[in-house]
Amino acid sequence: MKVKKFVAPSMPEAMKMIRAELGSDAVILNSKVVHKGGFFGLFTKKNIEVIAAVDPKPARSAAAEKRDASRSFTSLVEEKKPLEDAALLHELHELKTMIKQLSTNVTTEFAQYPQPLNELNDLLVEQEVSSDLRQDIMAHLLERWYLHHANATKEQLFMWAKEVVGKQLEGLAFGGISFNKKYVNVVGPTGVGKTTTLAKMAAECVLKHRKKVAFMTTDTYRIAAIDQLKTYAKILDVPLEVCYNMEDFQEAKKKLEHYDIVFIDTAGRNFRNPQYVNDLQKIIDFNEEMETFLVLALTAKWIDMKAIYEQFAAIHIDRFIFTKLDETSHYGAMLRLMVDSKIGAAYLTNGQNVPDDIIEASPEMVANILFGVERR
């Protein structure tokens, strides 16, 4: 492999130099900012230093030339294409590995990606996508970029990026209530909109799926919490049972045994207090046929989302519900939490209106939100 260093005032000019000397098959191994000239450290000029490489064509022997001359033109074309494809895939694999190793030492502003990919990389940084996920996404995009001969529209790049994100979420459980379990349990910290989200889910079951629905609540700590749920229960014309302890919970189950779906609202006390989860386990029998959703606000920081999930990991979480979609423009933490925990999402909410402002989640929707499609 022929490797050479190029220095130019900008990346486009460096690319011209690389193509002129190494040809269009050259690949970029690394790039960085360098400063040249100046006087006693002043008036220096910023340049881009790029290291590029290309595989030289191997010399052919006289015997090989003679053999080639005897072959038909069709055979040569068919043989050449698999060899070129195999060499390109091998080179791209090496390049992806090298980029992952080098990217931690290169600043975001002058990353070693072609300019169209740099724009996507900057967007992922802005979205606060974790560095490991971002590098994985960019490595896949770079591979497709070179497979398409460094020629793709912005729309194609965004489509590829969404496909990569979809692959990262592949295999996780997505979608709303499964209707395979009678009890739907909603847990989460205070202030994330659990009760309103619960009402939206119940309204969908009543109005769209024609299910016989009931409410239970263990939220006896928050002022007016029961009154709020009573209001929703009255609007939907469904019963509400209040549970202060496990005995109340068992009695409520008997009263509501003829209902299709029973929604359980829980107290949103401080998630940093382990006693909260312990209290939940005393009031609710998690061994029953129950589907549990952890509600998280998208306005929360990644470190808080992670702490909340770890606090509630003592109970089985089926899927996440992400609220306050309309109150933020950064969604990287949502992607990271699902990938790290291997738990998908059931719903996203984007307002306070009941029964509206709730969307059933899917990998495609998450990718669209991350790249701005659903927000436009």
Phi, psi and omega in degrees: 000130178271124183241135179214149179260137178234141177235128182213161180295334181212165180295317178302319179292324177296319179297323177298317180297319182295314181296322182294323185264321184255347179092175184285349180274357183292149177237149179272126178266328182194158175209150178201166178271135175230156179241134182230158177076202178094175181220113184054042177083359180256157175059031177287153180253136180276130178230165176251124176257122184237133174255121182235161182213157176209145176278122177289149178287130181293144178293143182255140180280163179297321180297320180295319179299322180293319179295319181298323182296334183274349181277156176283157180298322180296317180297320180297316181296316182294323181285322183295319184299310177301322180295317180294319179296317180296317179295319181294317179297321178296318181293320179294323177298316178295322181293318178299317179297317181295320182295319178299323180287323185275335189295335179289342181256003183244134180293154181300320185299324183239047178295162188273026178265152172302155188306315179301324178285329176301322179297319177292320178300317178297323179296318179296322176297315180298324179283000178062036173288134183301151187299322182292319177293319180297316180297323179293317178298314183293325178297318178293320179294321180296321178298314180292327179301312181285329175296334177261024174059040177054039182217104178206147178282166178299321179297320178296317180299316179294322178296316178298317181298318179294324178295320179296315178298319177300321178295323180294333180263001183297136178093347178276153180280125178233167177103168186283207183302134184280336185064015175269347181231147185283323185258131176245114185254130181243120181235165178155173181286171179291145173086004182268353178091036182297312185296317178296319179296319178300318179296321178297316180296317180295318179298320178297319179295321182286311188278322185266318186256356177057041180268152175273111193246149174219159178246145166229145177224140172248007182276079180256010183261322186277136180299130177068010180297316181294321179298322179298314181290327177298322179297313178296320180297322179293318180297319182273353181059053179232154181284157177227129176245133179258129184241121178262342181204182183294326179296318177298321181295316180295321179293320179296323179299322179294319181294328187254018186293341182267005179268151182287312183227131176243118180267131183247121177262136183242162181290136179264058181280175187302116183293342180283352179264109181302337181296333179301309180295321177299319178296320178301318182292335177282328184271322184248132177274098184286355178275351178287175179287092190222136175253122187246131178245133175263121183265127181228143178271133179290348176281351181283152175285159180303316183296327178286319176302315181298317180295320179296313180300314180297325179294321183269358180294348177296336175248157182286124177256121180280311180207163176268155165236122182256122181254172175062038176302327183277357185253008179211166176232016180237123189232010181297325181296324178299312179298315182297319182296317181293317180294315183292318184274345184060037177236130180273191183241146178266310184218161166232141179243146185225036178164182184259354185289133176247128009266009183279192175059039173219135185233132176288131187277154175204159177303320180298319180294319178300315179297319179296320178294317182299320183261012169092359185293313184286346182267350183273000000 
